[in-house]
Amino acid sequence: MIDFTRFLERFEQLNSLLPPPEKISEIQISDLYIRIYEPKMAVDEVLIVYHGGGVNSDAGYDILARQLSYVLPVCVCLVDIRGHGRSAGHRGDASTPDQIWRDVDTVIDYVRTSFTDARIHVLGHSSGGGMLINYFTRHVLSRKVDSLLLLAPALGPFSPPDLNKGSSVPFASVNRWAFIINALSAGFFCGHRVGVKLNFPRVVINSRPDFVLEYSVNMANALTPRNPARQLKELSFPVIILLAEHDELFDVIRMDDFTRRCGNLNVSSRIVESSTHLDCIFELTDMVREHFTGLQECDAGKECYV
């Protein structure tokens, strides 16, 4: 089971040590909540961050934003996916999967207009990573970005089963019939039926009533890659997959091997050492710095690492 206790302890520790953000703003655009952390120095990079399943941008991502914007020339934008947190929409539901992907268009367009000289990168943690894989491979008019970072990405039930660790209490339980009927009807039926239940511990539910406990079939389809191996192979721009060394949900060695076997030279992977599925979001500063530096070297015509 996911180690929420370790995550909370690490969050409290870092929250007390990190300086508060100096330049932070909040906006609502097309009913989407975005919190923006700007650095002291001129912005060279913008990193748009999408949270994991059931949670929202208040689930520790503030630490990531403060860490990065404090030491790097990067502006971090935390987004609540529609139906989560302070974004609009029925909790855990969407009118169609494409609605969630169109929202990514909205955010990227806003960032590109606001930071005209900066490079734009998108990071997805856990189910947020699965959503972005879908966005860039299934959404017809997906926007161009400079890179994609997939942090402990949840590849879902269509990935090889040996990637998942066995657990007596799985984090998610699936209503398979709802998905079958939805697929057979080409999406016309059962889209708003409960498709997935997220099994947060009772102590987490009591302390965070804003977390989403159920996903509709439409929301789950938006976040779940249909064919992860094929979709990863289709990505035509720099992608780095960051795997938590002690991930409670996935076998990291097999995940690393799976991503390499996809055969896409644009995709690289690294291990976030001494981290778990949740607290890996606190250990990214050096890797993000190295990632941006590597992209700069590519732009300068030097040998690239992807």
N, C-alpha and C positions, 0 to 999 in steps of 0.2 A: 504494500500500500504506500501511497505517496507520503513522504515524511513532512507533514505540515508543522510539526513541533520544531524541527531543525530550521525550517524556513522562517518561522516567526521569530525565533531567537536571533537568527542572523539579521533579519530585518530590523529588529529593535536595536541591535548593536550598531549597525551601519547608520541608522536614522539618527542616533545620538552623536555619532562622530562626524558625519558629513555636514559641511556648511549649508545653510538654507540657500535655495536658488535666488539669484539676484534679479533675474529678468525672466519672469514667468507670466504667461497670459492664458486666458481661457476663451474659447470661441464656440459658438454653435453655428454650423454651416450645413444647410439641408438636413436639419434635425440630427446632425452628428456632433458629438462632443469631442473636442480636441484640446489638449493642454500642451502648450508650447514652452520649451525651455531653451532660451538663447544664451550663448556663451558671452563672456566679456569681449573676446576678440571678434574680428570679422568672421562671418559664417562662410566656411568653405564647403561644408557638407550638411545635408539635412537627412536625418534618420527618422523615418516614420515607423512607429512600433505598434504592432497588433498583439493583443493579449491572448492568453490561453483559454481553454474551454470553461465556460460557466462563470469566469471571473470578469474583471474589468481593469481599467488602467490604474485603479487605486490599489491593486493587489501587488504592491511591491515595485511596480515599474517606475515609480517616482525615484527610487534609489538609482536605478539604471540611468535615468535621465539626468539626475544630479551628478553622478559620477562622470558621465561622458561630457556634459556641457561645461563642467568645471575645469577639465584638463585638456580638452580638445576643441578645435574650432568647428564644432558640430552643434547644430540646433536639433533638438530631439522633440518629436511630436508624438504624444501618446494619444491613441484613438480608442474610443469605446465603440466596438462593433454594434451596429443597429440591433436593438433588442437586448442590450447589455448596459449596465452602468447608467450614465447620464445621457446616453443617446436615446432617441425616440424609438417607438415600436413596441409591440407586445413582447414581453420577456421571453427570450429564447425562440422567437418565431420570426419569419420573414415572408413577404408575399410570394417570392420566388427565390431560388438560389441566386439568380442573376442580380436581384436587388442588392445583395450584400457586395457583389463584385462591382456594381455601378457605384456604390458608395466609395470604393477604393479610387475609382476615377475621380470622384469629387475631391477627395483629400489630396491626391497627387496634383490635380489641376490647381487647387488653392495654394499648395506649397510652391509649385513652379512659378505662379504669379507673384507670390510674396518674396521669394528668394531667387531672383532671376539669374544670379551669377553662381549659385551653388549647385553642386551635384546632388542628386536625389537617390537615396537608398531606402529600401523597405525591409523591415525585420518582422518576422512572425515567430512567436513562441508557441510551441505545442500545437494546439488546434489552429492557432493563428497562422502557423507555418503551412498547415494543410490547406487553409483557405487561400493563401497567397499562391501556392502551387496551382490550385484551381484557377485563380484569377489570371495568371500569366499563360495558362494553357487552354482554358475552356471559355474564357470571356472574350468575345469577338474583338472588341475594341480596347483591349488593355493598353494602358499607357506605357511608354518607354521609361525605364529608370536606369541608373548607372550600375546598381547591383542589388542582389537579394540575399539576405541573411536568414537562414532557417535554423532556429535555436530549439534543440530537442523536439524536432517536428513530429507531430502525430500523423502518421501516414494512413491510419485507419484499417478497416477490416479487409480491404482489397490488397494490402501488402502481404508478403509471405508471412505465414503464421509464426514461423520460428523467430521473427524479429521481436515478438512480444514476450515479456517475462510472465510466467505463470503466477497467479495470485488467487488466494482463497476468496478475496473480496475485490473483484475488478472495479476500477474507477467508473466505468460506464457499462450500463446494461441496455440492450438493443431490442426494440419491438420489430422483429424481422418482417412480420406480415405487413406492417404499415409501409415499409420500404418496397416490398414486393408488389403490393397493389399500386403504389405510386409509380413504380417503374413500368408495370404492365399497362397503366393508363396514360403513359407519356407525361406524367406529372399532373394530371387533372384531378386525381383523387388522393386523399390522405395527406396532402402536403402540409396541412396544419395539425395533423394528428401527432401525438407524442411519439417520437421515434427513438429518443435516447434519454435515459435517466442518468444523471451524474451523481455518484455516490460520495458526496462530501461527508466527512465525519460530523457527528452531531455538534461537537464543540465549534467547528467552523461555521456550520449553518446558524447556530445561535449567535455567534459574534458578527457574522456578515450576512444579514438578511438581504443584501443587495445582490448576492451571488445567484446565478440562474441554476436551477436544479433539473430542468427538463428542456430538451431541444425538440422542436418540431422536425418532421421529415425534411421540410424545406431548409431549415437552418443546418441540419446535419449534412445535407447534400451540398450545401455551400462550402462547408468546412472540410469535407472528406474527399480526398482524391479518388477517382474511379480506377485509375491504373497508374499507381505511383512510379513504377519503373519507366513506363513509356513517357509519362509527363515530365519526369526529371530529365529524360533524354532530349525532350523538345526545347528546353530552356536555352535560349540563344545569347545570353549575356552572362556576366560573372555572377556565380552563385557560390556561397560558402555555407556548408552545413556544419553547425556547431553542436556536438554531442556531449551531454553531461556524462562524466566518467562513471558515476554511480547512479545513473537513471534507474528509478524503481519500475518504470513501465517497459523499457526497451532493453534488449541485449545490445550494448554499444558496439561490441566487436562485430556482430552480425549486421548491425545497421551501417557501420562504416564500410564493411565489405559490400553490402547491397548498393550503397550509393556509388562506390567505385565501379561495380559491375554494370551500372547503367551506361557506361561508355561515353559520357559527355565530358569533353575536355574543358567545358565552361564551369563544371561543377567540381569543387574541392571540398574536403571535410577535415575537421580538426576536433580534438577532444578537449573539452573544458575540464581541466583536472580538478579533482577533489570536490566535485559539485554533484548535486542531485537534480531531479527533474524541475524543481521549483527554484532552488537557490542559485542555479546556473545563471540567472539573470543578473546576479550581483558580481559576476567574475569575468566581465567581458571587456573591460577598458583596454587592456593591452592587445587583445585580439582584434578589436575594432580599429585601434590605431594602426596595427600592422596591415589589416585589410585595406584601409584607406590608402596607406603608403604604397602597397602593392599595386593598387589601381592607378595611383599617380605615376608610378614607374611604367606601367603599361602605356599610359597616355604619352609619356615622354619617349616612347619607343624602346624602352629597355625590356629585358626578358621578363615575362609575366609568370606568376606562380600558379595561375589557373589556365 
